[in-house]
Amino acid sequence: MRDVAIIGAGMTDFGKFLDRSMKDIAGEAVKGALDSAGVDKSKLEAAVVGNATAGLITGQEMIRGQVVLREMGIGGIPIINTENACASSSTAFHVAWMYVASGMYDVALAVGMEKLYHEDKRRSFQAIGAAVDVEWVQGMQAAARQAKENGDRGDNPAPEEGAGEKRSMFMDFYAAFARQHMQKYGTTKEQYARVAVKNHFHGSLNPHAQYREVYSLEDVLTSPPVAEPLTRLMCSPIGDGAAAVVLCTADKAKQFTSKPVYVRASVLGSGSDRGPGDPDITTRVARKAYEMAGVGPEDLNVLEVHDASAPAELVLYEELGLCAPGEGGKLIDSKATYFDGPKPVNTSGGLISKGHPIGATGVAQIYEIWTQLRGEAGDRQVRNPKVGLTENGGGMVKGEAAALSVHIFSV
């Protein structure tokens, strides 16, 4: 396998853009990536486009990448569409990386794009809620109803009333996992809230972020409840946006840029049935990525992780090896994961503040690490980073992420 570098990246603002088309949004990100790389679109040899919900939101199915890129005059090359829930565009990046690393192509484009907002917000939440084993969820809900009738709510993580209509049902799953972590390790609601405080602060420093307000711990804790212990400010919003990167062989990267960012590991995995003591999907995929890159969690200088809720980030500290199991609360208490701390996490503001147009999220995470490693992140710039990581999960099957990617980068 050949070494691969990112030579250009582009990203739109994330937000609510009911008046903009997918072609318009994705085109902005792709143009930004090509311009920053100094590469004409005619030099692209392959493109991989990640999107999750266009079929359910706009009705565009099957050839989403071809439709969007053709509008920009990009055609004639292989264009692959990847749909993997929230990991759709990190999957697109993985495929584009494989194209270049394998020697099949020298220059490839990876795009993530999403139009998640709809005038009927229920349609957006229902689209997100399709990223589960629907039969399993229905069975869990039936069991929960029976338990409730018997006067025993138990530990059933099934979504409660209003999920999928007034909110994403994934917030109910995250809430159940958060309660389990609290019970097992003594983690507190305040510690989860501190993750949100951090990410909203980071988002205030990111011009692409959907929300740029700064909130106190009290603000987060007293914001409207979603599903205990989650409050609104602990949860990622829906949104629209796109991001894109240009990859090429490492030996040619210096022909395009004086600051290439090298791909040291690209690993994609899926959930599986596990026995007692078997590693979770994040730990399993991260270990493979660390081995491929020849680094460990102690070598990481900046991370972007899938904080669809604040508790998710705290648990990821542990699963990625930043701290021991049960120590995630202490890590956020120490402020170690702020952009000026020893282990900066979600300097972009994360999904909570930057936003979560789900098909765009994976490549947007990579855009942030690319920006940080090049020293171009402005007010949120990490001190002299050399190695960065992204972790992006998508969907859920039997209580675990259906798909999950970990990428490691260096300068």
N, C-alpha and C positions, 0 to 999 in steps of 0.2 A: 504494500500500500504506500502511496506517495503522501508526503506532507502537504497540508492544505492551509491556505491563509484566507482571511477576510480582507479584501482590499477596499471595500466601500459599503456604506450602510446609510439607510434613510428611514425616516419615521414621520408620520403625521402627528399632529396633536390628537389626543384621545378625547372623546366627548360625545355629545348628542348632536348628530348632523342629519336630521330628517330631510334636509334639502339637498344633500349630496349623494351621488350614486356610488356604488362599489367601484365602478370604473374610475371615477374621479379620485376617490380616496386612495385606492391602490396605485393609481398612476402617479400621484404625488410622491408616495414612498419609493416606488421604483425609480422615478427620475432622480430623487435625492441620492439613492444608492449608486446609480450609474454616474451621476455628476461627481460624487465624492471619490469614486474610483477612477474617474477620468477615462471611463470605458464607454464606447459607443454601443448602442443596443445591437448593432450588427455583429459584434464580437461575441455575443452570448451564444453558447452552444447547447444549452439545456436550461429549462426553468421548471421549478417545482413550487406549486402554489397551495398553501394551506388555508382551508376555510371550513367552518363547522356548520353554520346554520342558514346559509343563503337559501337553501331549498325550502326551509320552513318559514323564513321571514319574507323573502322576495319571490320565491318560486323558481329561482334559477338553480337547476340541478346539473350534474354530470360533467359539464364542460366549463366550469366557472373560471378556471385559469385561462383557457383559450379565449373566452369572451372578454375578459379584462385586459389581457396582454395584447390581443389583436387590436384593441382600441388605440394602443400606443404604437402600433406598427411592429410589434414583436410577434413573429410567426415563422413557420417553416422548420422550427426546431422541435425536439421533443418537449412537450409541456405535460407535466404530470400533476394531477390533483390529489391532495392528501386530505382525508377527513378522519380525525382522531380526537374528537371532542376538544377540550381545552389544549390538548397537545398537538393540534393539527399542524401548526406552523413549525414547531420544534421537530415534528416528524418530517415536514418538508425540508428543513435544514439538514436533517440526517440523511435524507435521500440525495440532496444536492451534494453534500459532503462525500457520500459514497461514489457518486458519479465522478468527481474529481480525484478522490483518493485512489480509485480503482484504475485510473488511467484512461477511462472511456472518453472523458472530456477535460479540457483545460480550464474553461471558464463557465460557471453556472450561476444562476440566480435562484434565491430562495425568497419567497414572499409569504407573508401572513396577512390576512384581511378579514374584516367582519363588519357587517351592518346589523347590529343586534337590536337597536332601538326600533320600535314600531309604535304607531299611534295607539294601538291596543297593547298595553304593557303585559297583559296576560299571555299574549302570543309570544313575547320575548321569554317570559319565564317558562312557558310550556316547551319552547324550543330547547332551552337549557336542560330542562327536566327529562328530555329524551335521551340524555347521555347516561342512561342507567339500564340495567336489566329490568325492563318494565314488569315482567312477570314476577320477578323476585320482590320488587317493591310492592306490587299488589298483594302478594302473599304476606309480606311483613305488615302492611296496613291492616289486612284482615285479622292477623294475629293480635295486633295492637288493639283493634276494636273489641275483640273478644276478651282480652285481658282487662280492658277498661270496664267492660260490662261486669266482669268478675271482681272489680275493685282493685286490680293490681296492674299498674302501668308498667312495672318492671323496667328492664334495660333495653327494651325493643327500640332500635334506632329509626323506626319508620317515620316518615314525614308526618307532621301534625296538620291540623286543619289550617287551610290557607296556603299551604305549600304548593308551589306551581301556579298559583293565581296571584297572590299578593306578594310573593317572594320566591326566590329560587329554592327548590326543595333541597339543594345541596347545603343550604345553611342549616337545615335540620340535621343532616348527617354530621356536619362539622360541629354542631352544638352537642350532639350525642358523644362524639369522640372527645370533645373538650371536657365534658362531665366525667368521662371515664378517666382521663388524665388527672383531673382534680382529685378524684376518689383514690386513685392509685398512688399519686405522688404528692398530694397536698398542694398542687398548683392552684393559684388564686385567680379570681376574676380580674383583680387589679393587675396581675402580671400579663394576662392576655391584653388588657386595655393598654398597657405600656407599649406593646408591639404596635398597636394602632397609633398611639401618640407619636412614636418614632417615624412610622411610615407617612403619616400626614405631614410631619415636619420635613421629611425628605421630599415629599411631593411639592411642598411649597417652594422648593429650590429648583424644580424641574419644569421648564417652560412647556413641555409636552403633556404634563399631567392633567388629567380630567378635573381633579380637585386640588386647589393650592392653598386651602385654608389650614391654619395651625390650630390644633386643639389641645386642651389640657387633659389631664387624667380625669378630672371631674366631668369635663365635656363628654368624653367618650363613655364613661360609666352611666351618665344620665341621659344619653341620647336614646331615642325610642327603642324599646326591646324588639328583638327579632325572634330569637329562640334561645332560651336560657342556656348558657350565660352570655350569648351574643347580643350586642346592641348594634344599631345601624352603623355607627362609625367604626365597628370592628369588621364590617363586611365589605367585600368588593362590590362596586356598582356594575350595572350593565353599561355598554358603551359601543361606539363606533370607532374604527381606526385601522391603520395598516402600518406595516414595517417591512423592510426588504434589505437583503444583503447580497453582495457579489462575492463569490468565492473563486479562487484560482489556485493553481499549483504554487507551492511555496517557493520553488526556484524561479518563478516568474514574477512573484509579487512585487519585488523591488522595481520592476519595470513600470509599475503603476503608482506606487505610493512609497514614501520614505518611512511610513509607520504601519506596516502590516500587522495584523493580529493573527496569531497562529492557532489552528484548531488542534489541541493536544488529545482530545478524546471526544467521541460522539457515540453515545450508547442509548439505545431505545429498548424498553422492555414492556412487558404486560403483566397484569396481575395473575396470580396462580393460587391454586388450593395449597394451603400451608399446614404443616403439622406443628405441634407445640415446639416453640423454640426456634422455628425457621425464621429467617430474616424477612422483614416486610419488603415491599417492592422498592421503596426508596433506598433503603440500605443495600439491597441486592444490586440495583443498577449503579448506585454511587460507587460501590466497591469495584465494579468492573471498570468504571470511568477512571477512578484513581489508579488502578493497575495499568490501564492503557496509557495514561498520561505520565505515569511514573512520579506521582505526587500523592500527598495525603492531605487531610483536612487542615493540618497545621500549616500547610504551604499556601493556603488560599488567602488572597488579599481583598477580594470583593466578591459578593454573591448576589444573584437574583433568584429568588425562590417563589414558589407558587402559593402566595398568601391570599387565597380566595377568602379566607377569614383569618383574623389575628391568631387564634389558636393553632391554625395550620402552620404558620411560620414558626411558632414556638416549638412545636413537635418536630419540625424539620431540622431545627438546630441539633436535636438529638439524633435523628435518623441519618443526617449527613456527617455526623461525627464531630461537630463543633464543640459538643459537650457530652457528658455521660447521660444515659437515660434518667429522666426525672430532674435534670439540672437545667432545663431550658428556662424555667422561671428565674433562676438565679442569674442566668446569662443576660436576660433582658433587664433585670434589676440593676446590673452593673453598668448598663449602657454600652456594653462591648460591641453591640451590633449597629451602633450609630455610625455615620459615614466617617467620623473622625476617631472611631474606636479601633481596637485591634482586629475585629472580625466584622467589617461592614456588610450589612445585609439589606437588600432592597433600597439601594441609594436612589433609585428612580422614584420612590414612593410606593413601589410594589403595586400589586393589583388593587389594594385597598384605596390608594390615592391616585396613582397614575391611571388606573382604570383597567377594565378587563373585557375588551372586545375579543371574545374567547379565541377565535381563529387567528388573531394577530398577536396574541400574548407571547408565544414562544420566541418568535423572531424579535419582538420588542425587547424582551429580556436580553437577547444577544446584542441588540443595538446598544443597550445601556452598558454592558460589559465592554464592548468594542470602544465606546466613548470613554469609559473610565481608563482602560488600558492605554489609550492614546493620550491621556491627560487632558481631555477636552470637555470635562463635565462641569466646568464653571464652579458655582458656589457649593456644589455637593461633591467636588472632586476628592477622591480618596488619595492619601499621601503615597505617591510612588508605587502604585500597584504593578505587580508582575504577573500574577496568576489570578484568573477569575473563573467562576462556575455559574452555570444556570441549571435550575431544576424546574421542570414543567410537567405537571400531571394532568391527565384528562379522563373524564368519565368515571364511572364507578360500577364495579361488578362484585357482588358479595362483600360489600363493605371495604373494598380496596380499590385504588386507582386502576382503571382499565388499561391505561397506557401511561408511560412515564419516561421522560428523557432526562439525561444529565449530559451536559457538554462542559468541557474544560478548555480554557483559552490561555494563551500567554503572549508576551511580547519578546 
